Structures are given as C-alpha cells and as structure tokens.
C-alpha cells in the first residue's frame, strides 16, 4: 500500500469507451457543444439518481436478454456517468481536510 495504482485499478478500454460516450453527449439539442467538464459545475444528486435508475433498468433488461433504450454499452456508460457524478457531488461537499484527494 502507499502509492495508489491508478494504472492497475482502471481499464483503458473502459475509459476510452466512456470518453466516446461523453463526447457524443456533449451535443446539446440546439446543436451547440457543451464543455467536457460541464457536469462538474453541479447536477443535483436527485437527477443523478433518477437518470441512474433509467440506465440501470436498461442494463438489467439487456442482461435478461431484452432490449434497453440504446444497447448494453450505452446503458453501462450512462450508469457510470451517474455513479461518478453522484460521488463527485458527495466528495465536493466534504470539507477539504477530510476529502480523500489523490496523494493525501
């Protein structure tokens, strides 16, 4: 223990697929492109929860041999976005001296 092994804990295949998912969802309904880090400005936890459940249901349907709204990979990426965003909101609400920052 000691140094965190980001290379070992994370999958480059998953991160690349997630980045493609996020990039595709940057396009807004009016055609403009939102900043890649726009979500970090804050999304209410309730919104993450509701969206997360929709993506979870799609994942579950796909797992059970049924079709979700956009396929298995989209469901998993959507769920990953919501879990990460919810955790981001939890961590950013913590006092800096207790927030588990890298290298701390």
Biopython code that builds the backbone (N, CA, C, O; Angstrom):
import numpy as np
from Bio.PDB.StructureBuilder import StructureBuilder

atoms = [
    (1, "UNK", "N", (0.849, -1.178, 0.000)),
    (1, "UNK", "CA", (0.000, 0.000, 0.000)),
    (1, "UNK", "C", (0.889, 1.233, 0.000)),
    (1, "UNK", "O", (2.112, 1.125, 0.080)),
    (2, "UNK", "N", (0.294, 2.358, -0.086)),
    (2, "UNK", "CA", (1.052, 3.596, -0.135)),
    (2, "UNK", "C", (0.657, 4.397, -1.355)),
    (2, "UNK", "O", (-0.228, 5.251, -1.292)),
    (3, "UNK", "N", (1.323, 4.116, -2.477)),
    (3, "UNK", "CA", (1.006, 4.817, -3.719)),
    (3, "UNK", "C", (-0.192, 4.146, -4.384)),
    (3, "UNK", "O", (-0.254, 2.923, -4.504)),
    (4, "UNK", "N", (-1.129, 4.966, -4.808)),
    (4, "UNK", "CA", (-2.313, 4.433, -5.478)),
    (4, "UNK", "C", (-1.955, 3.991, -6.897)),
    (4, "UNK", "O", (-1.267, 4.712, -7.619)),
    (5, "UNK", "N", (-2.417, 2.818, -7.290)),
    (5, "UNK", "CA", (-2.101, 2.236, -8.597)),
    (5, "UNK", "C", (-3.238, 2.495, -9.580)),
    (5, "UNK", "O", (-4.009, 1.590, -9.900)),
    (6, "UNK", "N", (-3.337, 3.738, -10.059)),
    (6, "UNK", "CA", (-4.401, 4.088, -10.990)),
    (6, "UNK", "C", (-4.347, 3.212, -12.238)),
    (6, "UNK", "O", (-5.388, 2.806, -12.754)),
    (7, "UNK", "N", (-3.148, 2.920, -12.723)),
    (7, "UNK", "CA", (-2.997, 2.111, -13.932)),
    (7, "UNK", "C", (-3.559, 0.708, -13.723)),
    (7, "UNK", "O", (-4.129, 0.121, -14.642)),
    (8, "UNK", "N", (-3.400, 0.182, -12.540)),
    (8, "UNK", "CA", (-3.905, -1.152, -12.259)),
    (8, "UNK", "C", (-5.383, -1.178, -11.931)),
    (8, "UNK", "O", (-6.065, -2.162, -12.217)),
    (9, "UNK", "N", (-5.885, -0.110, -11.336)),
    (9, "UNK", "CA", (-7.284, -0.080, -10.894)),
    (9, "UNK", "C", (-8.258, 0.254, -12.015)),
    (9, "UNK", "O", (-9.433, -0.108, -11.941)),
    (10, "UNK", "N", (-7.789, 0.938, -13.048)),
    (10, "UNK", "CA", (-8.676, 1.410, -14.110)),
    (10, "UNK", "C", (-8.392, 0.685, -15.419)),
    (10, "UNK", "O", (-7.266, 0.252, -15.667)),
    (11, "UNK", "N", (-9.405, 0.557, -16.240)),
    (11, "UNK", "CA", (-9.266, -0.097, -17.540)),
    (11, "UNK", "C", (-9.202, 0.946, -18.645)),
    (11, "UNK", "O", (-10.123, 1.753, -18.774)),
    (12, "UNK", "N", (-8.134, 0.954, -19.451)),
    (12, "UNK", "CA", (-8.085, 1.907, -20.557)),
    (12, "UNK", "C", (-9.191, 1.657, -21.583)),
    (12, "UNK", "O", (-9.642, 2.593, -22.243)),
    (13, "UNK", "N", (-9.633, 0.405, -21.724)),
    (13, "UNK", "CA", (-10.737, 0.109, -22.640)),
    (13, "UNK", "C", (-12.019, 0.791, -22.166)),
    (13, "UNK", "O", (-12.746, 1.383, -22.964)),
    (14, "UNK", "N", (-12.288, 0.704, -20.868)),
    (14, "UNK", "CA", (-13.490, 1.321, -20.305)),
    (14, "UNK", "C", (-13.397, 2.839, -20.395)),
    (14, "UNK", "O", (-14.365, 3.496, -20.780)),
    (15, "UNK", "N", (-12.247, 3.403, -20.045)),
    (15, "UNK", "CA", (-12.111, 4.864, -20.079)),
    (15, "UNK", "C", (-12.238, 5.403, -21.498)),
    (15, "UNK", "O", (-12.832, 6.461, -21.704)),
    (16, "UNK", "N", (-11.685, 4.684, -22.486)),
    (16, "UNK", "CA", (-11.809, 5.125, -23.881)),
    (16, "UNK", "C", (-13.264, 5.063, -24.338)),
    (16, "UNK", "O", (-13.743, 5.983, -25.002)),
    (17, "UNK", "N", (-13.970, 3.991, -23.991)),
    (17, "UNK", "CA", (-15.382, 3.869, -24.383)),
    (17, "UNK", "C", (-16.231, 4.922, -23.694)),
    (17, "UNK", "O", (-17.127, 5.504, -24.307)),
    (18, "UNK", "N", (-15.949, 5.171, -22.409)),
    (18, "UNK", "CA", (-16.685, 6.182, -21.661)),
    (18, "UNK", "C", (-16.434, 7.574, -22.244)),
    (18, "UNK", "O", (-17.358, 8.382, -22.331)),
    (19, "UNK", "N", (-15.201, 7.859, -22.640)),
    (19, "UNK", "CA", (-14.883, 9.158, -23.244)),
    (19, "UNK", "C", (-15.653, 9.351, -24.547)),
    (19, "UNK", "O", (-16.132, 10.451, -24.822)),
    (20, "UNK", "N", (-15.776, 8.295, -25.355)),
    (20, "UNK", "CA", (-16.568, 8.403, -26.587)),
    (20, "UNK", "C", (-18.037, 8.670, -26.262)),
    (20, "UNK", "O", (-18.689, 9.475, -26.927)),
    (21, "UNK", "N", (-18.552, 7.994, -25.240)),
    (21, "UNK", "CA", (-19.931, 8.219, -24.786)),
    (21, "UNK", "C", (-20.113, 9.680, -24.363)),
    (21, "UNK", "O", (-21.058, 10.345, -24.787)),
    (22, "UNK", "N", (-19.209, 10.164, -23.533)),
    (22, "UNK", "CA", (-19.317, 11.534, -23.028)),
    (22, "UNK", "C", (-19.199, 12.552, -24.163)),
    (22, "UNK", "O", (-19.930, 13.543, -24.191)),
    (23, "UNK", "N", (-18.286, 12.309, -25.090)),
    (23, "UNK", "CA", (-18.092, 13.239, -26.197)),
    (23, "UNK", "C", (-19.348, 13.323, -27.057)),
    (23, "UNK", "O", (-19.741, 14.410, -27.479)),
    (24, "UNK", "N", (-19.971, 12.190, -27.316)),
    (24, "UNK", "CA", (-21.190, 12.172, -28.112)),
    (24, "UNK", "C", (-22.332, 12.917, -27.415)),
    (24, "UNK", "O", (-23.177, 13.517, -28.079)),
    (25, "UNK", "N", (-22.357, 12.880, -26.102)),
    (25, "UNK", "CA", (-23.434, 13.535, -25.353)),
    (25, "UNK", "C", (-23.138, 15.002, -25.030)),
    (25, "UNK", "O", (-23.883, 15.636, -24.283)),
    (26, "UNK", "N", (-22.060, 15.535, -25.588)),
    (26, "UNK", "CA", (-21.762, 16.963, -25.417)),
    (26, "UNK", "C", (-22.649, 17.825, -26.305)),
    (26, "UNK", "O", (-22.850, 19.007, -26.023)),
    (27, "UNK", "N", (-23.177, 17.246, -27.369)),
    (27, "UNK", "CA", (-24.008, 17.998, -28.316)),
    (27, "UNK", "C", (-25.375, 18.245, -27.684)),
    (27, "UNK", "O", (-26.084, 17.310, -27.310)),
    (28, "UNK", "N", (-25.724, 19.521, -27.575)),
    (28, "UNK", "CA", (-26.996, 19.904, -26.979)),
    (28, "UNK", "C", (-28.099, 19.928, -28.036)),
    (28, "UNK", "O", (-27.814, 19.833, -29.230)),
    (29, "UNK", "N", (-29.340, 20.052, -27.610)),
    (29, "UNK", "CA", (-30.475, 19.996, -28.533)),
    (29, "UNK", "C", (-30.421, 21.096, -29.590)),
    (29, "UNK", "O", (-30.938, 20.919, -30.693)),
    (30, "UNK", "N", (-29.799, 22.230, -29.262)),
    (30, "UNK", "CA", (-29.697, 23.320, -30.250)),
    (30, "UNK", "C", (-28.467, 23.173, -31.144)),
    (30, "UNK", "O", (-28.199, 24.038, -31.977)),
    (31, "UNK", "N", (-27.715, 22.074, -30.974)),
    (31, "UNK", "CA", (-26.548, 21.811, -31.812)),
    (31, "UNK", "C", (-25.239, 22.338, -31.261)),
    (31, "UNK", "O", (-24.175, 22.011, -31.786)),
    (32, "UNK", "N", (-25.292, 23.153, -30.206)),
    (32, "UNK", "CA", (-24.053, 23.661, -29.626)),
    (32, "UNK", "C", (-23.378, 22.565, -28.799)),
    (32, "UNK", "O", (-24.005, 21.598, -28.367)),
    (33, "UNK", "N", (-22.083, 22.758, -28.602)),
    (33, "UNK", "CA", (-21.280, 21.777, -27.886)),
    (33, "UNK", "C", (-20.991, 22.288, -26.483)),
    (33, "UNK", "O", (-20.413, 23.361, -26.314)),
    (34, "UNK", "N", (-21.398, 21.512, -25.472)),
    (34, "UNK", "CA", (-21.102, 21.917, -24.091)),
    (34, "UNK", "C", (-19.663, 21.532, -23.752)),
    (34, "UNK", "O", (-19.094, 20.631, -24.370)),
    (35, "UNK", "N", (-19.081, 22.213, -22.774)),
    (35, "UNK", "CA", (-17.726, 21.903, -22.322)),
    (35, "UNK", "C", (-17.681, 20.482, -21.757)),
    (35, "UNK", "O", (-18.648, 20.018, -21.154)),
    (36, "UNK", "N", (-16.573, 19.808, -21.953)),
    (36, "UNK", "CA", (-16.458, 18.420, -21.494)),
    (36, "UNK", "C", (-16.601, 18.297, -19.979)),
    (36, "UNK", "O", (-17.057, 17.268, -19.480)),
    (37, "UNK", "N", (-16.219, 19.331, -19.253)),
    (37, "UNK", "CA", (-16.301, 19.282, -17.789)),
    (37, "UNK", "C", (-17.535, 20.000, -17.244)),
    (37, "UNK", "O", (-17.598, 20.301, -16.052)),
    (38, "UNK", "N", (-18.503, 20.272, -18.092)),
    (38, "UNK", "CA", (-19.703, 20.997, -17.701)),
    (38, "UNK", "C", (-20.411, 20.356, -16.510)),
    (38, "UNK", "O", (-20.935, 21.058, -15.645)),
    (39, "UNK", "N", (-20.426, 19.029, -16.465)),
    (39, "UNK", "CA", (-21.117, 18.307, -15.385)),
    (39, "UNK", "C", (-20.513, 18.626, -14.014)),
    (39, "UNK", "O", (-21.192, 18.498, -12.996)),
    (40, "UNK", "N", (-19.243, 19.040, -13.982)),
    (40, "UNK", "CA", (-18.585, 19.332, -12.706)),
    (40, "UNK", "C", (-19.091, 20.625, -12.063)),
    (40, "UNK", "O", (-18.788, 20.895, -10.900)),
    (41, "UNK", "N", (-19.845, 21.412, -12.796)),
    (41, "UNK", "CA", (-20.439, 22.630, -12.235)),
    (41, "UNK", "C", (-21.536, 22.289, -11.236)),
    (41, "UNK", "O", (-21.921, 23.122, -10.414)),
    (42, "UNK", "N", (-22.031, 21.071, -11.311)),
    (42, "UNK", "CA", (-23.034, 20.621, -10.351)),
    (42, "UNK", "C", (-24.321, 20.164, -10.996)),
    (42, "UNK", "O", (-24.927, 20.879, -11.794)),
    (43, "UNK", "N", (-24.719, 18.988, -10.644)),
    (43, "UNK", "CA", (-26.005, 18.417, -11.024)),
    (43, "UNK", "C", (-26.599, 17.903, -9.724)),
    (43, "UNK", "O", (-25.894, 17.260, -8.946)),
    (44, "UNK", "N", (-27.872, 18.167, -9.466)),
    (44, "UNK", "CA", (-28.453, 17.704, -8.203)),
    (44, "UNK", "C", (-28.385, 16.181, -8.076)),
    (44, "UNK", "O", (-28.643, 15.466, -9.044)),
    (45, "UNK", "N", (-28.040, 15.688, -6.893)),
    (45, "UNK", "CA", (-27.987, 14.236, -6.677)),
    (45, "UNK", "C", (-29.276, 13.519, -7.083)),
    (45, "UNK", "O", (-29.224, 12.391, -7.572)),
    (46, "UNK", "N", (-30.430, 14.158, -6.886)),
    (46, "UNK", "CA", (-31.693, 13.534, -7.295)),
    (46, "UNK", "C", (-31.729, 13.274, -8.799)),
    (46, "UNK", "O", (-32.265, 12.258, -9.240)),
    (47, "UNK", "N", (-31.161, 14.183, -9.586)),
    (47, "UNK", "CA", (-31.126, 13.998, -11.042)),
    (47, "UNK", "C", (-30.228, 12.817, -11.404)),
    (47, "UNK", "O", (-30.568, 12.014, -12.273)),
    (48, "UNK", "N", (-29.075, 12.714, -10.728)),
    (48, "UNK", "CA", (-28.196, 11.558, -10.957)),
    (48, "UNK", "C", (-28.917, 10.259, -10.584)),
    (48, "UNK", "O", (-28.806, 9.264, -11.300)),
    (49, "UNK", "N", (-29.643, 10.262, -9.485)),
    (49, "UNK", "CA", (-30.335, 9.054, -9.037)),
    (49, "UNK", "C", (-31.399, 8.618, -10.040)),
    (49, "UNK", "O", (-31.467, 7.444, -10.406)),
    (50, "UNK", "N", (-32.222, 9.556, -10.483)),
    (50, "UNK", "CA", (-33.285, 9.209, -11.420)),
    (50, "UNK", "C", (-32.715, 8.723, -12.751)),
    (50, "UNK", "O", (-33.187, 7.728, -13.302)),
    (51, "UNK", "N", (-31.719, 9.409, -13.258)),
    (51, "UNK", "CA", (-31.087, 9.001, -14.503)),
    (51, "UNK", "C", (-30.363, 7.666, -14.329)),
    (51, "UNK", "O", (-30.410, 6.807, -15.209)),
    (52, "UNK", "N", (-29.700, 7.504, -13.198)),
    (52, "UNK", "CA", (-29.001, 6.253, -12.915)),
    (52, "UNK", "C", (-29.946, 5.067, -12.930)),
    (52, "UNK", "O", (-29.605, 4.005, -13.451)),
    (53, "UNK", "N", (-31.125, 5.237, -12.366)),
    (53, "UNK", "CA", (-32.105, 4.141, -12.364)),
    (53, "UNK", "C", (-32.570, 3.799, -13.774)),
    (53, "UNK", "O", (-32.766, 2.626, -14.094)),
    (54, "UNK", "N", (-32.748, 4.819, -14.624)),
    (54, "UNK", "CA", (-33.140, 4.530, -16.012)),
    (54, "UNK", "C", (-32.061, 3.714, -16.711)),
    (54, "UNK", "O", (-32.361, 2.754, -17.421)),
    (55, "UNK", "N", (-30.803, 4.100, -16.508)),
    (55, "UNK", "CA", (-29.699, 3.356, -17.131)),
    (55, "UNK", "C", (-29.541, 1.976, -16.507)),
    (55, "UNK", "O", (-29.217, 1.014, -17.204)),
    (56, "UNK", "N", (-29.766, 1.872, -15.202)),
    (56, "UNK", "CA", (-29.715, 0.564, -14.552)),
    (56, "UNK", "C", (-30.783, -0.365, -15.127)),
    (56, "UNK", "O", (-30.514, -1.539, -15.383)),
    (57, "UNK", "N", (-31.986, 0.156, -15.327)),
    (57, "UNK", "CA", (-33.061, -0.655, -15.891)),
    (57, "UNK", "C", (-32.695, -1.129, -17.298)),
    (57, "UNK", "O", (-32.973, -2.273, -17.659)),
    (58, "UNK", "N", (-32.075, -0.257, -18.092)),
    (58, "UNK", "CA", (-31.622, -0.661, -19.424)),
    (58, "UNK", "C", (-30.575, -1.770, -19.328)),
    (58, "UNK", "O", (-30.616, -2.738, -20.088)),
    (59, "UNK", "N", (-29.641, -1.624, -18.391)),
    (59, "UNK", "CA", (-28.609, -2.646, -18.179)),
    (59, "UNK", "C", (-29.261, -3.972, -17.791)),
    (59, "UNK", "O", (-28.916, -5.025, -18.328)),
    (60, "UNK", "N", (-30.190, -3.908, -16.870)),
    (60, "UNK", "CA", (-30.870, -5.106, -16.389)),
    (60, "UNK", "C", (-31.649, -5.796, -17.516)),
    (60, "UNK", "O", (-31.607, -7.018, -17.659)),
    (61, "UNK", "N", (-32.362, -4.988, -18.315)),
    (61, "UNK", "CA", (-33.076, -5.551, -19.461)),
    (61, "UNK", "C", (-32.111, -6.261, -20.409)),
    (61, "UNK", "O", (-32.372, -7.380, -20.849)),
    (62, "UNK", "N", (-31.007, -5.607, -20.715)),
    (62, "UNK", "CA", (-30.005, -6.205, -21.607)),
    (62, "UNK", "C", (-29.450, -7.495, -20.998)),
    (62, "UNK", "O", (-29.263, -8.489, -21.700)),
    (63, "UNK", "N", (-29.194, -7.472, -19.707)),
    (63, "UNK", "CA", (-28.684, -8.653, -19.006)),
    (63, "UNK", "C", (-29.672, -9.823, -19.099)),
    (63, "UNK", "O", (-29.268, -10.984, -19.172)),
    (64, "UNK", "N", (-30.961, -9.500, -19.094)),
    (64, "UNK", "CA", (-32.011, -10.515, -19.141)),
    (64, "UNK", "C", (-32.429, -10.866, -20.573)),
    (64, "UNK", "O", (-33.434, -11.545, -20.784)),
    (65, "UNK", "N", (-31.644, -10.395, -21.559)),
    (65, "UNK", "CA", (-31.920, -10.747, -22.943)),
    (65, "UNK", "C", (-32.946, -9.880, -23.643)),
    (65, "UNK", "O", (-33.408, -10.217, -24.734)),
    (66, "UNK", "N", (-33.300, -8.786, -23.036)),
    (66, "UNK", "CA", (-34.261, -7.838, -23.629)),
    (66, "UNK", "C", (-33.506, -6.616, -24.133)),
    (66, "UNK", "O", (-32.334, -6.425, -23.811)),
    (67, "UNK", "N", (-34.169, -5.806, -24.909)),
    (67, "UNK", "CA", (-33.549, -4.590, -25.429)),
    (67, "UNK", "C", (-33.822, -3.418, -24.504)),
    (67, "UNK", "O", (-34.963, -3.165, -24.115)),
    (68, "UNK", "N", (-32.746, -2.700, -24.154)),
    (68, "UNK", "CA", (-32.887, -1.432, -23.454)),
    (68, "UNK", "C", (-33.078, -0.327, -24.481)),
    (68, "UNK", "O", (-33.306, -0.598, -25.660)),
    (69, "UNK", "N", (-32.985, 0.897, -24.038)),
    (69, "UNK", "CA", (-33.221, 2.027, -24.938)),
    (69, "UNK", "C", (-32.131, 2.199, -25.981)),
    (69, "UNK", "O", (-32.424, 2.619, -27.100)),
    (70, "UNK", "N", (-30.877, 1.888, -25.652)),
    (70, "UNK", "CA", (-29.790, 2.195, -26.591)),
    (70, "UNK", "C", (-28.681, 1.146, -26.602)),
    (70, "UNK", "O", (-27.615, 1.399, -27.163)),
    (71, "UNK", "N", (-28.897, -0.003, -26.010)),
    (71, "UNK", "CA", (-27.881, -1.040, -26.015)),
    (71, "UNK", "C", (-27.106, -1.118, -24.714)),
    (71, "UNK", "O", (-27.140, -0.203, -23.891)),
    (72, "UNK", "N", (-26.412, -2.221, -24.549)),
    (72, "UNK", "CA", (-25.708, -2.515, -23.299)),
    (72, "UNK", "C", (-24.606, -1.509, -22.984)),
    (72, "UNK", "O", (-24.551, -0.996, -21.866)),
    (73, "UNK", "N", (-23.735, -1.216, -23.932)),
    (73, "UNK", "CA", (-22.627, -0.294, -23.659)),
    (73, "UNK", "C", (-23.124, 1.093, -23.286)),
    (73, "UNK", "O", (-22.572, 1.726, -22.387)),
    (74, "UNK", "N", (-24.157, 1.571, -23.963)),
    (74, "UNK", "CA", (-24.720, 2.882, -23.636)),
    (74, "UNK", "C", (-25.296, 2.882, -22.219)),
    (74, "UNK", "O", (-25.126, 3.842, -21.468)),
    (75, "UNK", "N", (-25.974, 1.797, -21.870)),
    (75, "UNK", "CA", (-26.546, 1.699, -20.523)),
    (75, "UNK", "C", (-25.445, 1.731, -19.473)),
    (75, "UNK", "O", (-25.561, 2.430, -18.466)),
    (76, "UNK", "N", (-24.374, 0.974, -19.707)),
    (76, "UNK", "CA", (-23.278, 0.931, -18.735)),
    (76, "UNK", "C", (-22.555, 2.272, -18.640)),
    (76, "UNK", "O", (-22.202, 2.712, -17.546)),
    (77, "UNK", "N", (-22.337, 2.918, -19.774)),
    (77, "UNK", "CA", (-21.694, 4.239, -19.745)),
    (77, "UNK", "C", (-22.577, 5.268, -19.048)),
    (77, "UNK", "O", (-22.085, 6.103, -18.289)),
    (78, "UNK", "N", (-23.876, 5.208, -19.305)),
    (78, "UNK", "CA", (-24.799, 6.127, -18.632)),
    (78, "UNK", "C", (-24.813, 5.906, -17.134)),
    (78, "UNK", "O", (-24.842, 6.860, -16.356)),
    (79, "UNK", "N", (-24.794, 4.654, -16.734)),
    (79, "UNK", "CA", (-24.759, 4.337, -15.307)),
    (79, "UNK", "C", (-23.448, 4.813, -14.689)),
    (79, "UNK", "O", (-23.444, 5.377, -13.595)),
    (80, "UNK", "N", (-22.335, 4.588, -15.387)),
    (80, "UNK", "CA", (-21.034, 5.047, -14.904)),
    (80, "UNK", "C", (-21.019, 6.564, -14.735)),
    (80, "UNK", "O", (-20.492, 7.075, -13.746)),
    (81, "UNK", "N", (-21.594, 7.282, -15.690)),
    (81, "UNK", "CA", (-21.668, 8.739, -15.576)),
    (81, "UNK", "C", (-22.422, 9.153, -14.311)),
    (81, "UNK", "O", (-21.969, 10.024, -13.568)),
    (82, "UNK", "N", (-23.559, 8.531, -14.078)),
    (82, "UNK", "CA", (-24.372, 8.914, -12.930)),
    (82, "UNK", "C", (-23.727, 8.542, -11.605)),
    (82, "UNK", "O", (-23.807, 9.310, -10.647)),
    (83, "UNK", "N", (-23.095, 7.393, -11.531)),
    (83, "UNK", "CA", (-22.395, 6.993, -10.300)),
    (83, "UNK", "C", (-21.231, 7.938, -10.036)),
    (83, "UNK", "O", (-21.043, 8.401, -8.911)),
    (84, "UNK", "N", (-20.447, 8.223, -11.077)),
    (84, "UNK", "CA", (-19.305, 9.128, -10.919)),
    (84, "UNK", "C", (-19.764, 10.531, -10.528)),
    (84, "UNK", "O", (-19.178, 11.157, -9.645)),
    (85, "UNK", "N", (-20.810, 11.019, -11.188)),
    (85, "UNK", "CA", (-21.310, 12.357, -10.881)),
    (85, "UNK", "C", (-21.852, 12.460, -9.469)),
    (85, "UNK", "O", (-21.624, 13.456, -8.783)),
    (86, "UNK", "N", (-22.574, 11.428, -9.030)),
    (86, "UNK", "CA", (-23.116, 11.433, -7.665)),
    (86, "UNK", "C", (-21.979, 11.438, -6.655)),
    (86, "UNK", "O", (-22.002, 12.199, -5.688)),
    (87, "UNK", "N", (-20.984, 10.585, -6.883)),
    (87, "UNK", "CA", (-19.832, 10.552, -5.971)),
    (87, "UNK", "C", (-19.090, 11.883, -5.985)),
    (87, "UNK", "O", (-18.619, 12.342, -4.944)),
    (88, "UNK", "N", (-18.982, 12.504, -7.153)),
    (88, "UNK", "CA", (-18.354, 13.827, -7.258)),
    (88, "UNK", "C", (-19.066, 14.833, -6.360)),
    (88, "UNK", "O", (-18.421, 15.605, -5.651)),
    (89, "UNK", "N", (-20.398, 14.821, -6.392)),
    (89, "UNK", "CA", (-21.170, 15.741, -5.558)),
    (89, "UNK", "C", (-20.958, 15.450, -4.072)),
    (89, "UNK", "O", (-20.857, 16.377, -3.268)),
    (90, "UNK", "N", (-20.890, 14.180, -3.706)),
    (90, "UNK", "CA", (-20.640, 13.806, -2.303)),
    (90, "UNK", "C", (-19.275, 14.309, -1.868)),
    (90, "UNK", "O", (-19.147, 14.930, -0.813)),
    (91, "UNK", "N", (-18.250, 14.042, -2.680)),
    (91, "UNK", "CA", (-16.880, 14.418, -2.303)),
    (91, "UNK", "C", (-16.673, 15.923, -2.311)),
    (91, "UNK", "O", (-15.955, 16.460, -1.468)),
    (92, "UNK", "N", (-17.294, 16.598, -3.253)),
    (92, "UNK", "CA", (-17.083, 18.057, -3.301)),
    (92, "UNK", "C", (-17.794, 18.757, -2.153)),
    (92, "UNK", "O", (-17.467, 19.902, -1.841)),
    (93, "UNK", "N", (-18.746, 18.107, -1.523)),
    (93, "UNK", "CA", (-19.419, 18.671, -0.369)),
    (93, "UNK", "C", (-18.681, 18.437, 0.937)),
    (93, "UNK", "O", (-19.083, 18.953, 1.980)),
    (94, "UNK", "N", (-17.600, 17.659, 0.886)),
    (94, "UNK", "CA", (-16.842, 17.359, 2.105)),
    (94, "UNK", "C", (-15.854, 18.480, 2.402)),
    (94, "UNK", "O", (-15.357, 19.126, 1.480)),
    (95, "UNK", "N", (-15.567, 18.714, 3.662)),
    (95, "UNK", "CA", (-14.512, 19.677, 3.994)),
    (95, "UNK", "C", (-13.186, 19.213, 3.389)),
    (95, "UNK", "O", (-12.893, 18.018, 3.357)),
    (96, "UNK", "N", (-12.400, 20.159, 2.916)),
    (96, "UNK", "CA", (-11.137, 19.818, 2.238)),
    (96, "UNK", "C", (-10.205, 18.962, 3.092)),
    (96, "UNK", "O", (-9.471, 18.130, 2.560)),
    (97, "UNK", "N", (-10.229, 19.158, 4.408)),
    (97, "UNK", "CA", (-9.303, 18.389, 5.246)),
    (97, "UNK", "C", (-9.763, 16.937, 5.429)),
    (97, "UNK", "O", (-9.002, 16.127, 5.959)),
    (98, "UNK", "N", (-10.990, 16.584, 5.004)),
    (98, "UNK", "CA", (-11.443, 15.194, 5.110)),
    (98, "UNK", "C", (-11.669, 14.562, 3.749)),
    (98, "UNK", "O", (-11.871, 13.351, 3.663)),
    (99, "UNK", "N", (-11.639, 15.358, 2.673)),
    (99, "UNK", "CA", (-11.872, 14.835, 1.343)),
    (99, "UNK", "C", (-10.673, 14.019, 0.890)),
    (99, "UNK", "O", (-9.541, 14.501, 0.941)),
    (100, "UNK", "N", (-10.910, 12.779, 0.445)),
    (100, "UNK", "CA", (-9.797, 11.916, 0.033)),
    (100, "UNK", "C", (-9.234, 12.311, -1.326)),
    (100, "UNK", "O", (-9.595, 11.724, -2.347)),
    (101, "UNK", "N", (-8.364, 13.290, -1.339)),
    (101, "UNK", "CA", (-7.755, 13.747, -2.580)),
    (101, "UNK", "C", (-6.570, 12.861, -2.951)),
    (101, "UNK", "O", (-5.961, 12.255, -2.069)),
    (102, "UNK", "N", (-6.230, 12.772, -4.242)),
    (102, "UNK", "CA", (-5.070, 11.972, -4.657)),
    (102, "UNK", "C", (-3.814, 12.391, -3.925)),
    (102, "UNK", "O", (-3.531, 13.579, -3.777)),
    (103, "UNK", "N", (-3.077, 11.417, -3.476)),
    (103, "UNK", "CA", (-1.817, 11.688, -2.796)),
    (103, "UNK", "C", (-1.971, 12.058, -1.339)),
    (103, "UNK", "O", (-0.976, 12.219, -0.633)),
    (104, "UNK", "N", (-3.210, 12.195, -0.874)),
    (104, "UNK", "CA", (-3.432, 12.575, 0.519)),
    (104, "UNK", "C", (-3.253, 11.406, 1.443)),
    (104, "UNK", "O", (-3.403, 11.550, 2.656)),
]
sb = StructureBuilder()
sb.init_structure("model")
sb.init_model(0)
sb.init_chain("A")
sb.init_seg("    ")
for serial, (resi, resn, name, xyz) in enumerate(atoms, 1):
    if name == "N":
        sb.init_residue(resn, " ", resi, " ")
    sb.init_atom(name, np.array(xyz, "f"), 0.0, 1.0, " ", f" {name:<3s}", serial, name[0])
structure = sb.get_structure()
